[in-house]
Amino acid sequence: MDTKLENLQLVNNEYSDKYDEMKKYLNQNNNCWINDDKWCLPQIYKLDLDNKRIIDFSNISSEIVKLEVKYSIVNGLEKEYFSIQRPINLANAIIQILEGYIKINNKVKSILHIEKFSLQMFLLNIQQLSQSTTKVYLGYISTFKKILSEFYDDRDETEKDVWNLNNILGVRISASNNKKLRNINFTVFSVYYRECVKKYFRTIITKKSVSHCHNIYTTLRIFFDVFKELGYKDGFIENLKRDDIEKYIFSISSKYSKQSVDYRNKLLSNPRTFLEYIQMANYKESPKKDVGSLIFQNDIPPRERDSDRLQRVKFIPAPILEQIDNNISELEEKETIPFYVLLRETGWRGTDILNLRYDSCLEQIWNNKENGYNNYLCGEITKTDIAMLKVPIRSDVADMLKGLIDDAKNKSNQNNNPKKYLFNTYAGRRKTYPMSKQLLLNSIEKLIKEKNITDANGDLYHFNMHSLRHTRAKEYVEQGIDLAIIQQMLGHRSMQMTAHYAVVTENTLYEKWKQTEELELFKINQETNALDQIDLSESNNENLIKYEYVKSNLDAVRVPFGVCFKSQKMPCKRQISHCLTCASFCTTLENIPEYEAEIARVKNQIQISESLGRHVWAEKNKQYLELLEKTLEDIKTRKIIHKNGDSREVIGNG
């Protein structure tokens, strides 16, 4: 052991077991980090920089602080908390500040012991630095403290007050999630309720998406903050009364009146769910009164209706889409071109494309009918828990994808692309993360401006990435693809979600209407303008009458595994689950091949989920598999399943 560092464990026992680990880390690069007290970073990293300033650590008298500063700089550069210019320019000044501060505050044995306010006063009053310079130095030392906190704290991540979601197994982090969403800071809650909230989040953090968890976090923070503003103290939840909730409702109604109805809905629904859970789980902080008597259902503003949401579904007009497609090769940021091509080809969400991995995103599958291999794009759909979705792509798109895969393989290593992203960022602040969706949006906006692509009003077209998904879904519909297939290709959870996009253009509607004229379901007498009676003795006409009768009275719609007899006026209650459990669903022996194919697919999904460590997904698919197998067994026994069959017949005959 270096004699200069032998006394480390004697100086401060709080982190003594971590010092050997820190020294081992600094022993890399031929021990120069640990043994040398004068560093020339451009020379060490073999960089061609004009600034050859030497960082001198010999001015730090505390061996622990010296070790911590060295570790913070090396680790911070490795994880790109800052660029190499920052320590070159600021490190010597920071070293002098730390040494001066420690001499005055001799009880400080570690950078982690430095209090922000105390240091700020030292910089302003003792060092007589300006506010702006003080802010720079405080930020730099704050980064050191963050690096050291991560290193020293060996507790399970969910035991900490600030969670790094990357360190929690099973958390569903989207590839395009903002970096800010990858942490949850519980210090915003009072110490009294902090463990209660953390305990609740442990139950949801692996079951819901990161975005959803942050929505819950934000609304619970508002819930606690509003009651604090109203003068309530620790312990108020246990003694909540209806009158207290009414004060909360009044406060948020005025405070958040300009927010959307869905946002205001969550300000009540999320806290109510939280209170209901901690009451059912017998948390000691739970309300004494039943939550149902505190927050009523009609207190919560109804969420936006599907019909209203459908009105917002936007499709890119054909002339505008054609112009963007024809000019896409001229995008300023060339790396965004394949991103756009895959969005356009598949209709997938931007997040799903950015989540593609170069080692598994392309597969060739044998086609018996064509006697050859077809290319499939393969990816994980995080929003709807699909571990591996495969959709066919054209050969020229597959060739483009092969080039991207080869390029990613050549550039990637465990340090710059550990998750094997296809659209990875290899340097800078977003290193190890996929490219930003905003990069594509900015590039297309520039293209629209340069090419003067305008809407019907003559204004520059406002491009929305999700409109590509809507437009692709509409193209699928107009090409005559069954909704059940479109549902699978887009990775939708339910048929109802797919139906939102299943809108045809007026031109296509006209063409389909023209085709129905050939059916001659009724004839108009050209002389009298009256309807001619159809001769029922002809079997074709009788079938047409039966067709009209069924269409008018039963509204039968083809869905996966059978037929839905739900009236068009009735809302679909199975949007989030499966048609298999719906009373309006009918299935027969002819649907057996569908069940067998789906059972095989779900078994494969379970296997993939378990191999990826997605145990929550595997469990959901196992429940779905159990439902499929039970229904198939019932069909083979009963031949037809339709719970509302009798009541429908009565309605039809009535």
DASULCOR-V150186 format. One line per field, one symbol per residue. psi: psi as a letter, one per 40 degrees, with the letter a starting at -180 (. if undefined). burial: # if it has 9 or more other C-alpha atoms within 8 Angstrom, else .. A space follows every 50 residues. Layout:
psi->???
burial->???
This chain:
psi->ihddedededdhedfdeedddddddeeiffeddddhehhgddddefigid hfhhhheeehdhddddddddddddddddefdiiddddddedddddddddd ddddgeeheideehhdddddddddddefiidddddddddddddddddddd ddheiideeiehhhddehhehghidehiddeeihheeeiiddeddddddd ddeedediiddddddddddddddddddddeeiihedddehiddddddddd dddddfdeiiddddddedddddddddddddefieeiidihddedhidedh hhihiddddddehhihidddddddddedeehdgdeeddddddddddeiid dddeeiheeeehihhhhddefihihhhhihgddefhdhhhiiiidddddd dddddddddddiiddegdefidfiheiadeheiiihdddddddddddddd efhiadeeihhhhhddddddddddddddeehidddddddefididddddd eghiiddddddddddddedfdiihhddefihihhhedhdddddddddddd dddefhhhiheahhfhidehihefdebiddeidehhiadeeddddddddd dddddddddddeegdddddddddddddddddddddddedihgdfdddddd ddd.
burial->.......##..#...#..#..##..###..####..######........ .#.####..#..###########.###..##.#..###..##.######. ##.....####..#....######....#....#..##..#.###.###. ......##...####..#.########...####.##.#...##.###.# ##.#######..##.#..######.###........####.#..#..##. ###.......##.#########.###.##...#.###.#.#..##....# #.......##..#..#...##.##..#...#.#..#########.##### ########.####...#......#########...######.#...##.# ##.##..#...#...###.#######...######...###.#######. ..###....##.....########.###..#.##.##.#######.#### ##.#...##...............#...............##.##...## #..###..#.######.......##..#...#.######.##.##...#. .##.######...######.##.##.###.##.##...#####....#.. ....
